[in-house]
Amino acid sequence: TALVVLALGPRLEPALDVDHAVSLAVLHDAPEALLTDLPHAAVACLPAGAKAEGERRAAEQLLAPLSAHAHACFGEFQARATRAARFVHLCDKLQLGLRWLGYRREGARGLDGFRAGLERLDCAEFPPCAALRAEILAAAEALETEWR
């Protein structure tokens, strides 16, 4: 996610504080160090709000010893109330799209959820994100055409 932020961040108009966005990107998945990356099927089995509460507790445990700034950056990302947080959230989804494309290039099947998620992404606020999304989908379509 941080690499996608670094690639696309400088292309944004109006400009964005890319260093701050990278901080958000680095910290956004911190709870996964304790919780792992819970699959959607597992999250669906949890009570409403349980994943968010678990992530909040894990972030508190992991980030509080670092700095108040680190904990604040995580909270900013979670709230998605700032332009930087919305951009990083979108970059996180795009890096999943890039991973999906890599898996498809290796011949993996049964990953239609990745494509559907990518197709649903609203990139209107950030044109460089829209361009990357279109590039990923075009490359995937070219693969499908090549394999037919």
Summary of the structure (lengths in Angstrom):
residues: 148
radius of gyration: 16.5
end to end distance: 32.0
largest distance: 53.5
contacts: 400
relative contact order: 0.13
helix: 73%
strand: 0%
